């Protein structure tokens, strides 16, 4: 309490005493005990009111013992159960978390992790993925600026996320408690299988297989790939203590259209502890045609090479670069890209009037806009000879197809002739143009659909800089390439507009995130934000059906289907207001990544312990772990003095006291006829 506050309180005492004395003694005719009582009540009332006006702060000191956190993190993935460590892990957690001496020294924190990290004291060991990297990230945010130890009860086998060894803070000790049999067993497994999701009918597609061997003797195994009862490929593979891996490349025929399922298997005469990892199912969707794209250009430009790379990033696309006078048959192509057309394109434009191939027109400083006005009627160009740089502005209301804003506003400007561009007919603008910060009300990227024919217009050259900018920002060309792919996909199809559009894969691996997205459009083909979309999914074999609602996210609706077992499923997405529906099927392949392991990853766990100055312990060494934690003098409880300051105005009992004294004074005076 400050000196000023103390002086004010003393002054309040004098004022309250003086006023009470003046009323009940100085002015009173007698000095009875009743007057003394009433003066005391008036003194309390006046002094209480003055204290409220001064509002001094009450300070209270409390001592608190702050213990060092001890994070006990349990691996809740299915691999613990598969390695027969479920009971061991549960018992280890109980021993450490219930130890009375550890409770006295530490603040026990209990967590579990699989693909996610969360607080828990109960474990079911059913997690589909293991991400040890998540532990360090979450504990850092929970226990900020604190030096604390971590006990991880795990087998050390990670299936998703970044390498966990160096993700932990080296100043915070980690003590892995290893669960699972560390005895080395002979084991053959398919470690990884790489294959494209798509192949083309009557072609051959490559399959890359990585095989791994654990054992101390030479073994000859048989590797095969089968489809149903037919063996498509078979070969022998030799392993030894000095040769523990093998990489096989196999070409398989794509002789059936649709989703085709295959099984890769490796077998040997030797007995293995884990046979689950000897086989792996995979699938390929066989397509019966490619999309052939022709880039027609009379000039050389970096845009052309960037376009070709972006389009051919999708294996379903093939790009041919051709000069306007050299193109032979338009029927060989599904999409024509006119790059900066001039009068030299006259023949191509005329021939396409009868061929009816969808077009993508890209303009620039070499474009003949008068010629372009004569050849199409979707855009009207009034362009001068002056050059100008145009920035992009994304239109979030665009609804011809689903497209995300990949940062168009931050892309370098495109160069085009200065002037105005107006739209006629059924034109949808995805990107509008700006000159510096001024809107031009003109399109930069637009799409048109008239009488079953589709066109796209990109009004400016140097789009190759957009692709490079994406790579600089995201360390990948993928986002830009997907944007170009969706543009080509729109042009490659003449399908009529659908009110309900559903996007999904034809197959998924078990344990993967299964997401289905949908868009619903009203009669004006505008995205309907009030649509009510549901999905009904049925297991074809068991006939079990589950229903879910699709939740709105930006310009689409999405549902995540987790926890479904391997099998074939039929599903129907329905819009409840209009009764519009979409039906299809998908397959979930049997692949439990958590069942691929035979032993704990002791090497990684030792690296983690060494990097954090901790130590690895086996289940029979849990008492040693507890002893190490108890004897570590770097973890000591801290006595913390908590100072709580509360203003008197928050003390409600003072207000009650004032009201009480005033009320008693009034009743006493009334009773004694003093009012």
N, C-alpha and C positions, 0 to 999 in steps of 0.2 A: 504494500500500500504506500502510495507516495505521500510526501509531506503535505502537499496541497489538500489531498483528500482527508488526511488526519485533522488538519486545521478546520476544514469545512465541517467535519463531524463534531468537533469540539464546539464550533459556533452553533451548530444545530442543537446540541445539548443545551446551550445557554438560551437560545431562542425559545425552545420548547419549554424549558423550566421557567423562563421569564413570563411567557404568555400564560402558562398555567397558574403561576403565582399571582399575576395581575388579576385574573378573572375570579379565582376562588379564595384569595386571601386579601388582596389590596382592596377590592371592591366589596368583599363579603362583609356582612354585619356581625358574623360570629366565626370562630375558628373551630368548628366541630370536626369530629372524625369523618363525617359524611363529606365535608368539603375537601378534607385531605384525600379521601378515596377518589372523588371526582377530579381533583387536580392531577392525581396520578394517572387516571385514565386519559385526561386531555394531554398530559405530557407524552404518554406513549403514542397517541394518535398523531400529534404534531411532529414528534421526532421520527416516527415511521414514514410520514409523508416527505419530510425533508431528506431522509436517507434515500428514498426512491428517486428524488430529484437529483441528488448527488451521484447516485448509482455507483458506489464503490465496487471494486472487483474482489471477489473472494478467491484466495489461492489455496489449493490443496495439493500436497505432495504425497505421492504413493510410490512405493518401491515395487518393482516387478522383476522377476527373474526370467531372462530371455535365454532359452536353450538353443543350441545349434540344431538346425533341421537335419534329420537323417532320412533320406529318400529311399524307400524300399520299393523297387519297381519289378513287377512280375510279368514275364512273357506270357501273354494270354493267347498265343497262336496255336493252331491245331498241331503244329509240329511237336510241341511238348507232349501232347497226348500220344502222337504217333510214335515217338521215341520212348514211350512208356515212362514218362517223367512227370505225369500229372500229380500223382500222390506225393512224389518227392518234392515237387515245387510247392505244393500246398503246405506240406509239413515244414519245409525250410522257411517259408513266409511266417508261419505260426511261431516257430522257435525265435526268429529274430524280432518280430513285431511285438511279441508278448514278454520278452526278456525284461524283468523289472529293473535291472541295473542300466540297461540301455534307455529305458523310459525315464529314469532319473537324470540321465546325462543329456539325452537328446529329445527333440520334438519329433516324434515318429510321424512320417508322411507316407501313406500307402497309395501306390499307383499301379495301373496295368497298361500294357501297350500291345497292340497288334499293328493294324494299319493306322490306328488312331491312338492317342495318348489321353488317358483320363484317370481321375481319382477313383479308387475302388478298393474294397477290402474283400470282395468276392470274385472268384475267377471261374470261368466255364471252359477255357481253353478251346474255343471254337473260332478264333480269328483266322481269316483267310489269307492274310498277308502279315509280314513282320517288318517293321520299320524302326530300327534302333536309333536312327538319326533323329527321330522325333523326340526322344527322351531328353537329349541335351538342350534342344531348342525350347521345350516347354519348361524344364526345370530352371533354365536361365531366367525366364520371364516370371516364374513363381517366386523364386528366392533370389531377388536382385541384390547385388553387392554383398553377398554373404558367402563365406568359405564353408562349404558343407560337404560331407561324404555321401556317396551314392552306392547302394547295394542293388545289383541287377541279377535277378534270378532268371536265367535264360540258357538257351542252347547256342546262342551266338549266330544262328543261321538267319541272315537277312535276305528278304525277297523283294523289297522295294525301298526306294529312297537312296540318299547319298551314302558313301562309305562312312560308317559311324566311328571308325578308329580315331580320326582326327577332328571330329565334330565336337568332342567334349573338351571343356576347358582344362588345360594341362595343370592348372593350379588347384583343381578340385578333384580329390581322389575318387576313383571308381573301383569297386570291389565286385567283380563278377562271381556269382555262385553258379557253377556249371551244372546243368541238368542234362541227363542223358548218358548213355554208355560211351565212354571214350575209347573202348577197345576197338582196334582196327579190324574191320571185316572186309572180305573180298566183295567188291561191288562193281557192277557195270551199270552205267546209266547214260541216258540221252540228256546231255547237259543243256543243249540249246538246239533249236531247229528254226532255220530262217527260210521263209517262203513268202512270195508275194500273195496278197489277198486275191488278185485277179490274174487270170490267164485267158488266152484267146483260143477259140475253137480251132482244132486241127493243128495247133502249134504244140511245142514242148516247153515246159516251164521248169526252171531249176529249183532244186531243194538242197540247202546247205545244212549238214548235220554235224554237230560237235559231240563227240563221244568221250567219256571219261572213265578211267579205270582206277580202282583202289585195290591194292593187293601186293603180295610179295612173291608171286610166281608168274611164269609165263602162261598166257591164256589165249586161245583162239576162239573168237566169237563169230556168230552169224548175224549180220544185219540185213533187215528186209523192210520193204515198204509194200503194203497191201491195200487193196480196196475191196471191201467185202471179202469174198472167198478167193479173190484173184491176187496172186503175188506179182507185183509190177517190177520189182527190183530186188536182187538178193546178192550179197557178197560177203566174203570172209574178212575179218579184221583181227589182226594180231596185237596183243598187248604184252608188256613185260614190266618188271620193276623200273626199267629205265625208259620205257615208252608207255606213258599213262594217258595219253590223249590221241585222238585221231579226228581228222576233218574229212568228211565225205561229201562229194558233190554228185547229185543224181539228177538226171533229166527224166521227167515223167510226161506222158502224152495227155493232152487235153482233148479227149475224143468224145466228151459228152457235155452238153450245154447245161448250165445251172450250177448249184452248189454241190461240189464233189468232196466226199469225206475219205480220208486216208489214215493209215495207222503205221507208224514207224516202230520197229521192234528190234531189240538186240538180245540175243540169247547165247548162253554158253553151257557146257556140261557141268560147270561148277555150281555148287549150292550157294545161294545168296540170301542174306538176311532181309533185304528189301527188294522185292520184285516189281513194286509199283513203278519205280523209275526206269524200268527196262522198256517201257513203251510210251508212246506219246501220239495222241490223235491230232490231226490238223485238217484244215479244209481250204479249198480254193474255189472261188466263184469263176466259172468258165463263161466268157462272153463270146457271142457269135460274131462280133464285128468291132472294128476300131472306128474312131472318129478321125477322118482325114481332113486336115486343115491346110488350105493354101494361103500363103502370104504373098500377095501380088504387089510388087514394088518395082519402080523404074530406077530407084536410087539405092545407094548403100547408106545404112544408118545403124547406130548401136541399138536403137529400139527394136530392130528386127531380130537381132540375136537374143535380146532379153525376152522378147515375146516367145520365140521358139523354145528357149529353155523353160520358161514358165509353163507353157502349154504341155510340153513333153515330160514335165515332172509327173504328170499322170500317165501311167503306162497305156491307158486306153486311147491316147491321142498320138497322132503322127503328123508332123508339120513338113510341108514342102514349100521352099522359097522359089518363086518363079517370077520372071519378068512378064509384063502385060502381053507382049507379042508372042511369048513362047508357050503360053498355056494352051494345051491341046484340047482336052475333053473336060468340061466342067462336071460331068457326071462322076468323075473320080473323087470328088471332094464333097464333104458334108457342110463345110463352112468356108467362106471366102473372106479374107482380110485384105481390104484395099488400103495400102499404106500410101498416103499423100497422093490421091488420084489426080491425074491431069487428063488432057485430051488423048494421051496415049492409051488410056484405059477404055476408050470408046467401044472397041470390039468386045471386051470382057463384059461391060455393062449391058450391051445389046444382047449378047448370048445368054446372059443370066436372066433376062426378062422371060425367056421361055424355059430355062432350066429351073428357076425358082429356088435357088440356093440362098440360104440366109447369109447376111453380110455383116462385117464389122469394119466400119470406115474410120480411119485414123487420119486426121488432118495435121497440117504443120505449115511451115513457112514456104514450102515448095508446092503447096496444093493450089489447084486451079478451082477457085470457089464458084466462078461462073459456070464452069462445066458441071460441078457438083450440084448446083441448083437445077440444072437441066435434067440430071439423071435420077434424082430422088425428090420426094415431096414432103418428107417428115420435118426437115429443118430448112429454114431460109437464111442464107448467109448474105450479109452486107459488110464485106471486109475490104479495108484499104490496104495499101502496100506497106503500111507501117507494122513493125513487129511489136508484140506485147507479151509480158509474162503473166500467166493466170494461175492463181492459187485455187485449191479445191475446198469445197464446203460440203460436208456429208448431209444428205437428206434422210433423216431417221424415219420418214413416212413412206419411203420406197417399199413396194410390196410385190414386185413381180417375182422375186425369189428372195430367200433368206440370205442376208449378207451383213457382216459385222463391220463396224467402223474400225479399220486397222490403223488409224492415225492419219487419215487423208489430209487433215488440216495442217499437219506438220511436214508434209511432203514438199520437196522442191517444186517451184512453179513449172508449168508446161509453157512452151513457146508457140504462139500462133499469131495469125494476122490480127491486127486491131480492127474492131468493128462490132456489129451487133449480130446476134443469132436468135431467131425466134422459132418457136415450135408450131407445127400444124398437125392436126389429127391426134391419134392415140399415142402420145409420147410420154414416157415416165423418166424423170430425171433422178439419177442416183447421186451425182456430184454437180453442184452449181459452181460457177466461177466467180472469183474475186480478183480485182486489181488492187494490190496491196490490201487495204482493209475496207475497200469499197465494193459492195455487191453489184454485180453487173446485171443481175436478173436473167442471165443466160446460162444454158447448160454447159457443163464441161464433159460429163459422161452421161449419155442418155440412151434409152432403149425404146424401140417402137415395135408395135405388133399390129399389122393391118392385113386383113383377109388371109390369115394363116401364114403370113410371111413375117419373119422377125429380123430386126436390124439393131445394130449398136453403133454409137458414135462416140469417139474419144477425140475431143477438139484441142489438140496440142501435141507437139513432139517432145522428146526427151523423157518419156515414161520409164526409160531404163534407169533413170536416177531414183525413181520410186522404189524399184526393186533393190537397188543398192542401199537406200535409206532404211528399208525394212531389215536388211541384213545387219547394218550397223547398229540399229536399235535393239533387235531381238536375237542377234547372232544366228539368224536363220532366214532363208528366203521363203519359208513355208507359208506365212500369212499372205504375202503378196501372190504367191503361186496359186493358193486356194482361191483368192479373189479373181484371178484371171481364169482359173478352171471353171468357176461358177458362171462367168461370162460366156465362155465357150459352151458350157453345158446348156445354158439358156438358148444359145443360137443353134446348137446341134439338134434340138428337139422342136417339133412343131405341135406338141401336145396342147390341147385346149386347156384353158385355165380351169383349175379345180378349186372348189371351195375349201377342201380339207387336204392338206399336204402333210405327209408323215415321213420323217427321215429316220432310218435305222439300218444297221448292218444285217446281213443274212445269217451271220454266225458270230459267236463270242466264245472266248475261253472261260472256263469255270473260274470264278474268283475275280474276273475283270469287272469293272464298273459298266453296267448295262444301262445306257441312257437312250431313251426314245424321245425325239422332239417332234412337235407338230405345229402347224399354222392353220388357222381357220379364217376365211375371208367371207365378208358379207356379199350381198348382191352387187354392190358397186366395186367389188374386189378390193375392199379396204380391210386391213387387218382388224379383226373383231376382238377388242380387249375384254368384252363381256361374255365371251364364249364359255361354255361349260363342257370340258373335254374329259372323258373317262376312258380307261383302257381295261379290257377284260382279257386275261391271258390264261390259256389252258394247256396243261401238259397232255400231249397226245396219247401217251401211254397210260397214265394213271387217271386221266380225265379230271384231275383236280383243277379248279378254276379260282383265280384271284382277281379282285377288282381294285383299281387305284384311280385317283384323280390326277390329272395333269396340272401342274402349277405354272402360272404365268411368269416368264422371265424375259424382260425386254420385249422383243417382237416375236416371241414364240412361247409355246407351252412345253414343259418337260416333265418326265417321270424317270426316276431311277429304280431299276428292278434289281435289288440285291438279295442274295441268299437263295437263289433258285438253283436246284440241282441240275446236273447235266441231263440233257434230253432234248427232244423236239417239242416246240411250242407253237400253237396258233394264237393269234391275238387280234382283237378288234378295237380300234379307236373310234369313239362315237361322240358327236356333238349333240348334247341332250336337247337343246332348244329346237334345232332343225332336223334332228334324227339322221343327219349325214354321218356316214361311217366309212371306215377304211379297214380292210382285213388283209393280213399277210401272215407269214410264219418266220420263225427264227430258230436257230439251233445253238445250244450251249454245249461245247465240247468238254469231255471229261478230262480235266487236267488240274490236279491239286498240287500247286507248286510247293506247298508246305510238306508234302509227302515225298519229296525228292531226296531227302537227306537221310544218311545212315548214322552219322555221328555229330556231336556238337562241333562247332567251329572253334576249337581250342586255340588255334594259331591266332585268329583275329582277337579273341578275348584276351590272350596274353599280350598282344600288341596294345590293346586298349588300356590294360592295367599298367603296363610299362610306361605308356605315354602320359598317364595321369598320376604316376608314382603310387598306384594302388597295388593290389595283388589278387591273383585268381585263387579261388578256393573251391574244393570239391564238396559234395554233400556231407561226407564224413568229417569235414574240417570246419563245420559251422561254428563249433565252440571256439576254434582258433580265430575265426573272423570276429566273433563277439569280443574276444580278449584284445585283439588289435584295436578295435574301435574304442574300447574302454580305456586302454592305456595310451591312446593318442592324446598328448597334452595340448595339441593345437586346437582341439575342440573343447572350449570351456564356456560354461554359462556366464552370461553378463548380467550384472545388476543394473537395472535401468530405472532412473528417477523420472516419473511422469508428473508433470506439473499441470494441474487443471485450473484454469481461471474461469470463474463464473460470475457474471454481473448480478448485483443484488436484485435488479429488476426482474430477473428470471426466477427469483425465489418466491413462489406463490404464497408461502406461509406468512410472509411479511404482510402481504395484501390482506390475507385473512385476519391477521392480528389487528390491523388498522380498522377493518370493518367491524370486528368484534368489539374493540374498545369504544368506538363511536356509538355502536348500538347499545352497549351496556350503559354508557353515560347518558344516552337519551332516555332509556327506560327508567334509570334511577332518578333522574331529574323529573320525569313525568310523574313517577310514583310519589315523589315528595313535594309535588306542587311547585316546582321551581321553573316551569315553563310558562 
